[in-house]
């Protein structure tokens, strides 16, 4: 994808949509909301309601250790695909992908460290105040 033709907001929306689709296709569960923000050569991603129904069932039965292991295994499996999606969208290598999830809130956070800042089209950010 040629990001130099897209604004920062368009790239962030594309990433959010592709991550939701990836989780839906691979895990059968779509996070309710995915928020992305690009900071030069770093990308932060927050997934809301990222806990799958299987994980929720295990949590209800008090099997938190099993859920943490399952989450770790799922993260290991999906990480290469997530990295590939980000590299395809941004056109830049992802040097590192850090992640953590909080079972109590159902949120998952990711930080992608990029090889360099992507080339983006200038776009005005409207004041939200």
N, CA, C and O atoms as CSV, one atom per row, in Angstrom:
chain,resi,resn,atom,element,x,y,z
A,1,UNK,N,N,0.851,-1.176,0.000
A,1,UNK,CA,C,0.000,0.000,0.000
A,1,UNK,C,C,0.895,1.236,0.000
A,1,UNK,O,O,1.880,1.289,0.736
A,2,UNK,N,N,0.563,2.211,-0.805
A,2,UNK,CA,C,1.353,3.437,-0.891
A,2,UNK,C,C,0.799,4.446,0.108
A,2,UNK,O,O,-0.177,5.140,-0.177
A,3,UNK,N,N,1.437,4.525,1.295
A,3,UNK,CA,C,0.923,5.409,2.341
A,3,UNK,C,C,1.134,6.878,2.034
A,3,UNK,O,O,0.488,7.726,2.649
A,4,UNK,N,N,2.028,7.210,1.091
A,4,UNK,CA,C,2.259,8.627,0.784
A,4,UNK,C,C,1.019,9.275,0.159
A,4,UNK,O,O,0.930,10.500,0.081
A,5,UNK,N,N,0.072,8.458,-0.281
A,5,UNK,CA,C,-1.179,8.974,-0.838
A,5,UNK,C,C,-2.274,9.080,0.221
A,5,UNK,O,O,-3.361,9.586,-0.056
A,6,UNK,N,N,-1.987,8.600,1.435
A,6,UNK,CA,C,-2.985,8.566,2.501
A,6,UNK,C,C,-2.597,9.493,3.647
A,6,UNK,O,O,-1.415,9.742,3.882
A,7,UNK,N,N,-3.601,10.000,4.356
A,7,UNK,CA,C,-3.342,10.793,5.551
A,7,UNK,C,C,-3.113,9.847,6.730
A,7,UNK,O,O,-3.394,8.651,6.650
A,8,UNK,N,N,-2.603,10.402,7.814
A,8,UNK,CA,C,-2.387,9.616,9.038
A,8,UNK,C,C,-3.697,8.957,9.480
A,8,UNK,O,O,-3.711,7.775,9.824
A,9,UNK,N,N,-4.788,9.714,9.472
A,9,UNK,CA,C,-6.083,9.171,9.887
A,9,UNK,C,C,-6.550,8.021,9.012
A,9,UNK,O,O,-7.100,7.040,9.513
A,10,UNK,N,N,-6.335,8.136,7.710
A,10,UNK,CA,C,-6.725,7.055,6.799
A,10,UNK,C,C,-5.910,5.792,7.068
A,10,UNK,O,O,-6.451,4.687,7.037
A,11,UNK,N,N,-4.623,5.949,7.329
A,11,UNK,CA,C,-3.770,4.793,7.631
A,11,UNK,C,C,-4.204,4.156,8.946
A,11,UNK,O,O,-4.299,2.932,9.042
A,12,UNK,N,N,-4.469,4.980,9.959
A,12,UNK,CA,C,-4.897,4.453,11.258
A,12,UNK,C,C,-6.223,3.697,11.131
A,12,UNK,O,O,-6.388,2.636,11.732
A,13,UNK,N,N,-7.162,4.232,10.357
A,13,UNK,CA,C,-8.451,3.543,10.147
A,13,UNK,C,C,-8.263,2.227,9.407
A,13,UNK,O,O,-8.887,1.224,9.751
A,14,UNK,N,N,-7.406,2.228,8.391
A,14,UNK,CA,C,-7.142,1.001,7.632
A,14,UNK,C,C,-6.565,-0.072,8.541
A,14,UNK,O,O,-6.978,-1.230,8.483
A,15,UNK,N,N,-5.612,0.311,9.380
A,15,UNK,CA,C,-5.004,-0.648,10.313
A,15,UNK,C,C,-6.067,-1.190,11.260
A,15,UNK,O,O,-6.140,-2.400,11.472
A,16,UNK,N,N,-6.890,-0.320,11.831
A,16,UNK,CA,C,-7.949,-0.755,12.754
A,16,UNK,C,C,-8.882,-1.763,12.090
A,16,UNK,O,O,-9.207,-2.795,12.677
A,17,UNK,N,N,-9.310,-1.464,10.870
A,17,UNK,CA,C,-10.229,-2.355,10.156
A,17,UNK,C,C,-9.578,-3.696,9.842
A,17,UNK,O,O,-10.217,-4.739,9.978
A,18,UNK,N,N,-8.324,-3.682,9.428
A,18,UNK,CA,C,-7.638,-4.932,9.076
A,18,UNK,C,C,-7.391,-5.789,10.312
A,18,UNK,O,O,-7.466,-7.015,10.236
A,19,UNK,N,N,-7.097,-5.162,11.449
A,19,UNK,CA,C,-6.887,-5.929,12.680
A,19,UNK,C,C,-8.199,-6.564,13.119
A,19,UNK,O,O,-8.216,-7.728,13.518
A,20,UNK,N,N,-9.298,-5.818,13.052
A,20,UNK,CA,C,-10.598,-6.404,13.402
A,20,UNK,C,C,-10.905,-7.596,12.503
A,20,UNK,O,O,-11.367,-8.631,12.982
A,21,UNK,N,N,-10.655,-7.459,11.218
A,21,UNK,CA,C,-10.904,-8.552,10.271
A,21,UNK,C,C,-10.007,-9.748,10.564
A,21,UNK,O,O,-10.465,-10.889,10.510
A,22,UNK,N,N,-8.743,-9.505,10.870
A,22,UNK,CA,C,-7.805,-10.590,11.174
A,22,UNK,C,C,-8.268,-11.382,12.396
A,22,UNK,O,O,-8.266,-12.613,12.374
A,23,UNK,N,N,-8.659,-10.688,13.448
A,23,UNK,CA,C,-9.117,-11.375,14.661
A,23,UNK,C,C,-10.424,-12.127,14.400
A,23,UNK,O,O,-10.619,-13.230,14.912
A,24,UNK,N,N,-11.313,-11.536,13.608
A,24,UNK,CA,C,-12.578,-12.217,13.285
A,24,UNK,C,C,-12.311,-13.491,12.485
A,24,UNK,O,O,-12.875,-14.545,12.781
A,25,UNK,N,N,-11.444,-13.389,11.464
A,25,UNK,CA,C,-11.166,-14.537,10.596
A,25,UNK,C,C,-10.361,-15.623,11.300
A,25,UNK,O,O,-10.652,-16.808,11.140
A,26,UNK,N,N,-9.368,-15.240,12.067
A,26,UNK,CA,C,-8.462,-16.224,12.668
A,26,UNK,C,C,-8.951,-16.757,14.016
A,26,UNK,O,O,-8.736,-17.928,14.331
A,27,UNK,N,N,-9.607,-15.909,14.815
A,27,UNK,CA,C,-10.018,-16.325,16.154
A,27,UNK,C,C,-11.527,-16.474,16.299
A,27,UNK,O,O,-12.008,-16.925,17.338
A,28,UNK,N,N,-12.277,-16.099,15.264
A,28,UNK,CA,C,-13.728,-16.183,15.353
A,28,UNK,C,C,-14.318,-15.182,16.330
A,28,UNK,O,O,-15.452,-15.342,16.782
A,29,UNK,N,N,-13.555,-14.155,16.656
A,29,UNK,CA,C,-14.013,-13.132,17.599
A,29,UNK,C,C,-13.474,-11.785,17.157
A,29,UNK,O,O,-12.269,-11.617,16.968
A,30,UNK,N,N,-14.370,-10.831,16.995
A,30,UNK,CA,C,-13.955,-9.494,16.570
A,30,UNK,C,C,-13.971,-8.557,17.770
A,30,UNK,O,O,-15.005,-8.420,18.424
A,31,UNK,N,N,-12.852,-7.910,18.075
A,31,UNK,CA,C,-12.862,-6.909,19.146
A,31,UNK,C,C,-13.918,-5.843,18.842
A,31,UNK,O,O,-14.139,-5.498,17.681
A,32,UNK,N,N,-14.564,-5.325,19.882
A,32,UNK,CA,C,-15.628,-4.343,19.660
A,32,UNK,C,C,-15.087,-3.026,19.123
A,32,UNK,O,O,-15.793,-2.302,18.422
A,33,UNK,N,N,-13.845,-2.716,19.449
A,33,UNK,CA,C,-13.247,-1.469,18.976
A,33,UNK,C,C,-11.735,-1.644,18.909
A,33,UNK,O,O,-11.125,-2.233,19.801
A,34,UNK,N,N,-11.141,-1.124,17.840
A,34,UNK,CA,C,-9.684,-1.115,17.697
A,34,UNK,C,C,-9.280,0.328,17.427
A,34,UNK,O,O,-9.741,0.945,16.467
A,35,UNK,N,N,-8.422,0.851,18.277
A,35,UNK,CA,C,-7.950,2.221,18.145
A,35,UNK,C,C,-6.462,2.203,17.849
A,35,UNK,O,O,-5.697,1.523,18.532
A,36,UNK,N,N,-6.048,2.950,16.830
A,36,UNK,CA,C,-4.632,3.035,16.447
A,36,UNK,C,C,-4.187,4.481,16.488
A,36,UNK,O,O,-4.961,5.395,16.202
A,37,UNK,N,N,-2.934,4.675,16.846
A,37,UNK,CA,C,-2.343,6.004,16.751
A,37,UNK,C,C,-0.891,5.851,16.346
A,37,UNK,O,O,-0.135,5.089,16.949
A,38,UNK,N,N,-0.520,6.584,15.321
A,38,UNK,CA,C,0.822,6.536,14.755
A,38,UNK,C,C,1.625,7.718,15.286
A,38,UNK,O,O,1.202,8.868,15.169
A,39,UNK,N,N,2.788,7.426,15.872
A,39,UNK,CA,C,3.702,8.441,16.388
A,39,UNK,C,C,5.045,8.244,15.705
A,39,UNK,O,O,5.860,7.440,16.159
A,40,UNK,N,N,5.283,8.966,14.622
A,40,UNK,CA,C,6.545,8.849,13.882
A,40,UNK,C,C,6.842,7.382,13.569
A,40,UNK,O,O,6.202,6.795,12.696
A,41,UNK,N,N,7.824,6.774,14.286
A,41,UNK,CA,C,8.213,5.388,14.005
A,41,UNK,C,C,7.652,4.387,15.023
A,41,UNK,O,O,8.196,3.294,15.187
A,42,UNK,N,N,6.561,4.763,15.708
A,42,UNK,CA,C,5.886,3.876,16.659
A,42,UNK,C,C,4.396,3.887,16.348
A,42,UNK,O,O,3.847,4.896,15.905
A,43,UNK,N,N,3.759,2.762,16.585
A,43,UNK,CA,C,2.322,2.633,16.378
A,43,UNK,C,C,1.727,1.987,17.618
A,43,UNK,O,O,2.173,0.918,18.034
A,44,UNK,N,N,0.727,2.622,18.210
A,44,UNK,CA,C,0.031,2.010,19.342
A,44,UNK,C,C,-1.342,1.543,18.875
A,44,UNK,O,O,-2.001,2.187,18.059
A,45,UNK,N,N,-1.748,0.405,19.417
A,45,UNK,CA,C,-3.034,-0.192,19.057
A,45,UNK,C,C,-3.693,-0.678,20.345
A,45,UNK,O,O,-3.062,-1.375,21.140
A,46,UNK,N,N,-4.953,-0.317,20.554
A,46,UNK,CA,C,-5.711,-0.797,21.705
A,46,UNK,C,C,-6.936,-1.535,21.184
A,46,UNK,O,O,-7.709,-0.993,20.394
A,47,UNK,N,N,-7.104,-2.773,21.631
A,47,UNK,CA,C,-8.261,-3.587,21.261
A,47,UNK,C,C,-9.186,-3.675,22.469
A,47,UNK,O,O,-8.767,-4.095,23.548
A,48,UNK,N,N,-10.438,-3.281,22.289
A,48,UNK,CA,C,-11.454,-3.378,23.343
A,48,UNK,C,C,-12.213,-4.687,23.153
A,48,UNK,O,O,-12.448,-5.117,22.023
A,49,UNK,N,N,-12.593,-5.315,24.258
A,49,UNK,CA,C,-13.345,-6.569,24.211
A,49,UNK,C,C,-12.588,-7.606,23.379
A,49,UNK,O,O,-13.134,-8.197,22.447
A,50,UNK,N,N,-11.329,-7.811,23.736
A,50,UNK,CA,C,-10.477,-8.732,22.971
A,50,UNK,C,C,-10.537,-10.176,23.473
A,50,UNK,O,O,-9.964,-11.071,22.853
A,51,UNK,N,N,-11.224,-10.404,24.587
A,51,UNK,CA,C,-11.309,-11.745,25.164
A,51,UNK,C,C,-12.316,-12.577,24.369
A,51,UNK,O,O,-13.464,-12.171,24.189
A,52,UNK,N,N,-11.876,-13.735,23.899
A,52,UNK,CA,C,-12.745,-14.610,23.100
A,52,UNK,C,C,-13.781,-15.303,23.994
A,52,UNK,O,O,-13.582,-15.387,25.206
A,53,UNK,N,N,-14.872,-15.794,23.421
A,53,UNK,CA,C,-15.863,-16.524,24.218
A,53,UNK,C,C,-15.255,-17.722,24.966
A,53,UNK,O,O,-15.637,-17.987,26.106
A,54,UNK,N,N,-14.325,-18.438,24.349
A,54,UNK,CA,C,-13.683,-19.578,25.021
A,54,UNK,C,C,-12.908,-19.105,26.251
A,54,UNK,O,O,-12.944,-19.747,27.301
A,55,UNK,N,N,-12.211,-17.982,26.112
A,55,UNK,CA,C,-11.464,-17.436,27.251
A,55,UNK,C,C,-12.423,-16.978,28.351
A,55,UNK,O,O,-12.146,-17.170,29.535
A,56,UNK,N,N,-13.552,-16.371,27.961
A,56,UNK,CA,C,-14.542,-15.925,28.939
A,56,UNK,C,C,-15.105,-17.102,29.728
A,56,UNK,O,O,-15.306,-17.009,30.939
A,57,UNK,N,N,-15.356,-18.204,29.036
A,57,UNK,CA,C,-15.872,-19.403,29.695
A,57,UNK,C,C,-14.875,-19.925,30.721
A,57,UNK,O,O,-15.249,-20.262,31.845
A,58,UNK,N,N,-13.609,-19.990,30.332
A,58,UNK,CA,C,-12.573,-20.444,31.262
A,58,UNK,C,C,-12.458,-19.505,32.463
A,58,UNK,O,O,-12.278,-19.963,33.592
A,59,UNK,N,N,-12.559,-18.207,32.229
A,59,UNK,CA,C,-12.493,-17.241,33.331
A,59,UNK,C,C,-13.653,-17.437,34.305
A,59,UNK,O,O,-13.465,-17.355,35.519
A,60,UNK,N,N,-14.856,-17.696,33.775
A,60,UNK,CA,C,-16.028,-17.914,34.625
A,60,UNK,C,C,-15.853,-19.142,35.514
A,60,UNK,O,O,-16.428,-19.222,36.599
A,61,UNK,N,N,-15.061,-20.084,35.045
A,61,UNK,CA,C,-14.807,-21.309,35.806
A,61,UNK,C,C,-13.570,-21.195,36.689
A,61,UNK,O,O,-13.128,-22.184,37.274
A,62,UNK,N,N,-13.010,-19.987,36.785
A,62,UNK,CA,C,-11.862,-19.760,37.662
A,62,UNK,C,C,-10.541,-20.272,37.115
A,62,UNK,O,O,-9.608,-20.504,37.884
A,63,UNK,N,N,-10.442,-20.449,35.841
A,63,UNK,CA,C,-9.232,-21.003,35.215
A,63,UNK,C,C,-8.373,-19.888,34.606
A,63,UNK,O,O,-8.035,-19.936,33.423
A,64,UNK,N,N,-8.029,-18.902,35.405
A,64,UNK,CA,C,-7.266,-17.761,34.913
A,64,UNK,C,C,-5.906,-18.176,34.350
A,64,UNK,O,O,-5.461,-17.634,33.339
A,65,UNK,N,N,-5.246,-19.137,35.004
A,65,UNK,CA,C,-3.943,-19.598,34.498
A,65,UNK,C,C,-4.079,-20.207,33.100
A,65,UNK,O,O,-3.224,-19.999,32.239
A,66,UNK,N,N,-5.157,-20.959,32.883
A,66,UNK,CA,C,-5.391,-21.553,31.561
A,66,UNK,C,C,-5.631,-20.472,30.514
A,66,UNK,O,O,-5.164,-20.581,29.380
A,67,UNK,N,N,-6.362,-19.427,30.900
A,67,UNK,CA,C,-6.646,-18.328,29.974
A,67,UNK,C,C,-5.359,-17.595,29.622
A,67,UNK,O,O,-5.131,-17.250,28.463
A,68,UNK,N,N,-4.519,-17.358,30.623
A,68,UNK,CA,C,-3.252,-16.670,30.356
A,68,UNK,C,C,-2.376,-17.490,29.414
A,68,UNK,O,O,-1.717,-16.928,28.540
A,69,UNK,N,N,-2.360,-18.816,29.582
A,69,UNK,CA,C,-1.581,-19.671,28.686
A,69,UNK,C,C,-2.181,-19.674,27.278
A,69,UNK,O,O,-1.457,-19.588,26.286
A,70,UNK,N,N,-3.509,-19.773,27.201
A,70,UNK,CA,C,-4.192,-19.746,25.908
A,70,UNK,C,C,-3.927,-18.423,25.198
A,70,UNK,O,O,-3.636,-18.402,24.002
A,71,UNK,N,N,-4.028,-17.331,25.930
A,71,UNK,CA,C,-3.786,-15.999,25.355
A,71,UNK,C,C,-2.356,-15.900,24.837
A,71,UNK,O,O,-2.121,-15.345,23.763
A,72,UNK,N,N,-1.411,-16.430,25.587
A,72,UNK,CA,C,-0.004,-16.423,25.168
A,72,UNK,C,C,0.184,-17.241,23.890
A,72,UNK,O,O,0.892,-16.820,22.975
A,73,UNK,N,N,-0.452,-18.408,23.834
A,73,UNK,CA,C,-0.351,-19.265,22.644
A,73,UNK,C,C,-0.997,-18.602,21.422
A,73,UNK,O,O,-0.438,-18.639,20.326
A,74,UNK,N,N,-2.176,-17.995,21.614
A,74,UNK,CA,C,-2.848,-17.304,20.510
A,74,UNK,C,C,-2.009,-16.128,20.007
A,74,UNK,O,O,-1.901,-15.893,18.804
A,75,UNK,N,N,-1.423,-15.403,20.942
A,75,UNK,CA,C,-0.576,-14.264,20.585
A,75,UNK,C,C,0.613,-14.722,19.747
A,75,UNK,O,O,0.986,-14.073,18.770
A,76,UNK,N,N,1.196,-15.838,20.140
A,76,UNK,CA,C,2.347,-16.393,19.416
A,76,UNK,C,C,1.963,-16.790,17.984
A,76,UNK,O,O,2.744,-16.604,17.051
A,77,UNK,N,N,0.762,-17.335,17.823
A,77,UNK,CA,C,0.300,-17.783,16.509
A,77,UNK,C,C,-0.083,-16.602,15.610
A,77,UNK,O,O,0.227,-16.607,14.418
A,78,UNK,N,N,-0.744,-15.610,16.166
A,78,UNK,CA,C,-1.264,-14.510,15.344
A,78,UNK,C,C,-0.224,-13.408,15.108
A,78,UNK,O,O,-0.359,-12.625,14.167
A,79,UNK,N,N,0.793,-13.342,15.939
A,79,UNK,CA,C,1.808,-12.280,15.845
A,79,UNK,C,C,2.439,-12.156,14.451
A,79,UNK,O,O,2.520,-11.039,13.941
A,80,UNK,N,N,2.894,-13.249,13.806
A,80,UNK,CA,C,3.492,-13.103,12.467
A,80,UNK,C,C,2.510,-12.534,11.436
A,80,UNK,O,O,2.902,-11.756,10.566
A,81,UNK,N,N,1.237,-12.923,11.537
A,81,UNK,CA,C,0.230,-12.404,10.605
A,81,UNK,C,C,-0.049,-10.928,10.862
A,81,UNK,O,O,-0.216,-10.143,9.929
A,82,UNK,N,N,-0.097,-10.567,12.121
A,82,UNK,CA,C,-0.316,-9.173,12.491
A,82,UNK,C,C,0.845,-8.304,12.003
A,82,UNK,O,O,0.640,-7.220,11.458
A,83,UNK,N,N,2.052,-8.797,12.209
A,83,UNK,CA,C,3.247,-8.080,11.754
A,83,UNK,C,C,3.222,-7.912,10.231
A,83,UNK,O,O,3.525,-6.836,9.717
A,84,UNK,N,N,2.864,-8.975,9.518
A,84,UNK,CA,C,2.798,-8.927,8.053
A,84,UNK,C,C,1.739,-7.922,7.581
A,84,UNK,O,O,1.971,-7.186,6.623
A,85,UNK,N,N,0.583,-7.888,8.245
A,85,UNK,CA,C,-0.474,-6.924,7.892
A,85,UNK,C,C,0.035,-5.496,8.060
A,85,UNK,O,O,-0.154,-4.654,7.183
A,86,UNK,N,N,0.681,-5.231,9.194
A,86,UNK,CA,C,1.190,-3.884,9.451
A,86,UNK,C,C,2.241,-3.486,8.423
A,86,UNK,O,O,2.237,-2.358,7.929
A,87,UNK,N,N,3.138,-4.412,8.102
A,87,UNK,CA,C,4.187,-4.117,7.118
A,87,UNK,C,C,3.592,-3.863,5.737
A,87,UNK,O,O,4.070,-3.002,4.999
A,88,UNK,N,N,2.548,-4.615,5.390
A,88,UNK,CA,C,1.899,-4.416,4.089
A,88,UNK,C,C,1.211,-3.052,4.018
A,88,UNK,O,O,1.325,-2.344,3.017
A,89,UNK,N,N,0.505,-2.694,5.072
A,89,UNK,CA,C,-0.214,-1.418,5.090
A,89,UNK,C,C,0.754,-0.238,5.103
A,89,UNK,O,O,0.591,0.721,4.349
A,90,UNK,N,N,1.769,-0.321,5.975
A,90,UNK,CA,C,2.682,0.807,6.163
A,90,UNK,C,C,3.813,0.856,5.142
A,90,UNK,O,O,4.390,1.915,4.897
A,91,UNK,N,N,4.127,-0.297,4.547
A,91,UNK,CA,C,5.244,-0.350,3.608
A,91,UNK,C,C,6.588,-0.202,4.290
A,91,UNK,O,O,7.565,0.214,3.666
A,92,UNK,N,N,6.642,-0.543,5.575
A,92,UNK,CA,C,7.852,-0.398,6.396
A,92,UNK,C,C,7.981,-1.641,7.271
A,92,UNK,O,O,6.979,-2.218,7.692
A,93,UNK,N,N,9.218,-2.048,7.541
A,93,UNK,CA,C,9.449,-3.201,8.410
A,93,UNK,C,C,9.058,-2.888,9.853
A,93,UNK,O,O,9.295,-1.789,10.354
A,94,UNK,N,N,8.455,-3.878,10.505
A,94,UNK,CA,C,8.165,-3.790,11.931
A,94,UNK,C,C,9.337,-4.453,12.645
A,94,UNK,O,O,9.560,-5.655,12.498
A,95,UNK,N,N,10.083,-3.670,13.415
A,95,UNK,CA,C,11.261,-4.189,14.105
A,95,UNK,C,C,10.889,-4.987,15.347
A,95,UNK,O,O,11.538,-5.982,15.670
A,96,UNK,N,N,9.847,-4.550,16.038
A,96,UNK,CA,C,9.432,-5.222,17.263
A,96,UNK,C,C,7.934,-5.014,17.442
A,96,UNK,O,O,7.391,-3.971,17.077
A,97,UNK,N,N,7.281,-6.014,18.004
A,97,UNK,CA,C,5.849,-5.943,18.275
A,97,UNK,C,C,5.638,-6.386,19.717
A,97,UNK,O,O,5.810,-7.559,20.047
A,98,UNK,N,N,5.267,-5.451,20.562
A,98,UNK,CA,C,5.074,-5.704,21.987
A,98,UNK,C,C,3.582,-5.767,22.271
A,98,UNK,O,O,2.805,-5.006,21.695
A,99,UNK,N,N,3.176,-6.674,23.160
A,99,UNK,CA,C,1.746,-6.765,23.458
A,99,UNK,C,C,1.510,-7.232,24.881
A,99,UNK,O,O,2.349,-7.897,25.490
A,100,UNK,N,N,0.345,-6.865,25.395
A,100,UNK,CA,C,-0.095,-7.331,26.700
A,100,UNK,C,C,-1.615,-7.205,26.744
A,100,UNK,O,O,-2.203,-6.372,26.054
A,101,UNK,N,N,-2.234,-8.038,27.557
A,101,UNK,CA,C,-3.691,-8.008,27.706
A,101,UNK,C,C,-4.041,-7.993,29.185
A,101,UNK,O,O,-3.322,-8.545,30.018
A,102,UNK,N,N,-5.155,-7.354,29.491
A,102,UNK,CA,C,-5.675,-7.346,30.850
A,102,UNK,C,C,-6.995,-8.107,30.831
A,102,UNK,O,O,-7.977,-7.662,30.238
A,103,UNK,N,N,-7.000,-9.253,31.486
A,103,UNK,CA,C,-8.188,-10.102,31.467
A,103,UNK,C,C,-9.374,-9.437,32.159
A,103,UNK,O,O,-10.518,-9.625,31.742
A,104,UNK,N,N,-9.114,-8.661,33.210
A,104,UNK,CA,C,-10.192,-8.030,33.967
A,104,UNK,C,C,-10.993,-7.044,33.112
A,104,UNK,O,O,-12.212,-6.947,33.249
A,105,UNK,N,N,-10.310,-6.318,32.236
A,105,UNK,CA,C,-10.993,-5.302,31.424
A,105,UNK,C,C,-11.271,-5.777,30.003
A,105,UNK,O,O,-12.083,-5.178,29.298
A,106,UNK,N,N,-10.604,-6.848,29.579
A,106,UNK,CA,C,-10.773,-7.349,28.219
A,106,UNK,C,C,-10.002,-6.554,27.180
A,106,UNK,O,O,-10.191,-6.741,25.978
A,107,UNK,N,N,-9.132,-5.666,27.645
A,107,UNK,CA,C,-8.354,-4.855,26.706
A,107,UNK,C,C,-7.015,-5.503,26.397
A,107,UNK,O,O,-6.427,-6.207,27.218
A,108,UNK,N,N,-6.557,-5.236,25.178
A,108,UNK,CA,C,-5.238,-5.687,24.750
A,108,UNK,C,C,-4.537,-4.494,24.125
A,108,UNK,O,O,-5.145,-3.733,23.372
A,109,UNK,N,N,-3.270,-4.332,24.435
A,109,UNK,CA,C,-2.489,-3.239,23.873
A,109,UNK,C,C,-1.317,-3.774,23.081
A,109,UNK,O,O,-0.692,-4.764,23.463
A,110,UNK,N,N,-1.023,-3.112,21.977
A,110,UNK,CA,C,0.112,-3.465,21.130
A,110,UNK,C,C,0.912,-2.202,20.843
A,110,UNK,O,O,0.351,-1.121,20.661
A,111,UNK,N,N,2.215,-2.355,20.806
A,111,UNK,CA,C,3.095,-1.282,20.348
A,111,UNK,C,C,3.977,-1.879,19.271
A,111,UNK,O,O,4.679,-2.864,19.498
A,112,UNK,N,N,3.934,-1.273,18.097
A,112,UNK,CA,C,4.801,-1.695,16.994
A,112,UNK,C,C,5.914,-0.662,16.856
A,112,UNK,O,O,5.658,0.534,16.719
A,113,UNK,N,N,7.151,-1.145,16.896
A,113,UNK,CA,C,8.310,-0.288,16.665
A,113,UNK,C,C,8.685,-0.463,15.199
A,113,UNK,O,O,9.010,-1.564,14.756
A,114,UNK,N,N,8.635,0.629,14.457
A,114,UNK,CA,C,8.840,0.591,13.010
A,114,UNK,C,C,10.274,0.953,12.642
A,114,UNK,O,O,10.967,1.646,13.387
A,115,UNK,N,N,10.702,0.476,11.487
A,115,UNK,CA,C,12.041,0.765,10.983
A,115,UNK,C,C,12.247,2.270,10.789
A,115,UNK,O,O,13.336,2.793,11.026
A,116,UNK,N,N,11.194,2.953,10.359
A,116,UNK,CA,C,11.230,4.405,10.173
A,116,UNK,C,C,9.795,4.909,10.158
A,116,UNK,O,O,8.848,4.121,10.149
A,117,UNK,N,N,9.646,6.209,10.154
A,117,UNK,CA,C,8.302,6.785,10.066
A,117,UNK,C,C,7.778,6.612,8.639
A,117,UNK,O,O,8.515,6.858,7.684
A,118,UNK,N,N,6.521,6.193,8.478
A,118,UNK,CA,C,5.972,6.052,7.127
A,118,UNK,C,C,5.794,7.412,6.460
A,118,UNK,O,O,5.599,8.429,7.126
A,119,UNK,N,N,5.864,7.408,5.163
A,119,UNK,CA,C,5.636,8.623,4.378
A,119,UNK,C,C,4.133,8.788,4.207
A,119,UNK,O,O,3.472,7.932,3.619
A,120,UNK,N,N,3.598,9.886,4.721
A,120,UNK,CA,C,2.157,10.120,4.686
A,120,UNK,C,C,1.836,11.420,3.973
A,120,UNK,O,O,2.646,12.345,3.933
A,121,UNK,N,N,0.640,11.468,3.414
A,121,UNK,CA,C,0.161,12.704,2.809
A,121,UNK,C,C,-0.215,13.667,3.931
A,121,UNK,O,O,-0.783,13.254,4.942
A,122,UNK,N,N,0.091,14.914,3.758
A,122,UNK,CA,C,-0.300,15.911,4.759
A,122,UNK,C,C,-1.812,16.017,4.770
A,122,UNK,O,O,-2.459,16.042,3.723
A,123,UNK,N,N,-2.355,16.078,5.957
A,123,UNK,CA,C,-3.798,16.234,6.101
A,123,UNK,C,C,-4.056,17.065,7.333
A,123,UNK,O,O,-3.292,16.996,8.296
A,124,UNK,N,N,-5.100,17.837,7.323
A,124,UNK,CA,C,-5.374,18.671,8.491
A,124,UNK,C,C,-6.122,17.844,9.518
A,124,UNK,O,O,-7.077,17.133,9.205
A,125,UNK,N,N,-5.660,17.960,10.751
A,125,UNK,CA,C,-6.376,17.341,11.863
A,125,UNK,C,C,-7.275,18.405,12.444
A,125,UNK,O,O,-6.804,19.459,12.871
A,126,UNK,N,N,-8.559,18.138,12.462
A,126,UNK,CA,C,-9.498,19.135,12.968
A,126,UNK,C,C,-9.404,19.194,14.479
A,126,UNK,O,O,-9.218,18.176,15.145
A,127,UNK,N,N,-9.533,20.377,15.001
A,127,UNK,CA,C,-9.525,20.574,16.442
A,127,UNK,C,C,-10.815,19.983,17.002
A,127,UNK,O,O,-11.913,20.328,16.565
A,128,UNK,N,N,-10.668,19.102,17.958
A,128,UNK,CA,C,-11.843,18.409,18.512
A,128,UNK,C,C,-12.361,19.099,19.764
A,128,UNK,O,O,-13.192,18.532,20.473
A,129,UNK,N,N,-11.899,20.294,20.053
A,129,UNK,CA,C,-12.258,20.986,21.281
A,129,UNK,C,C,-13.481,21.747,21.233
A,129,UNK,O,O,-13.863,22.365,22.226
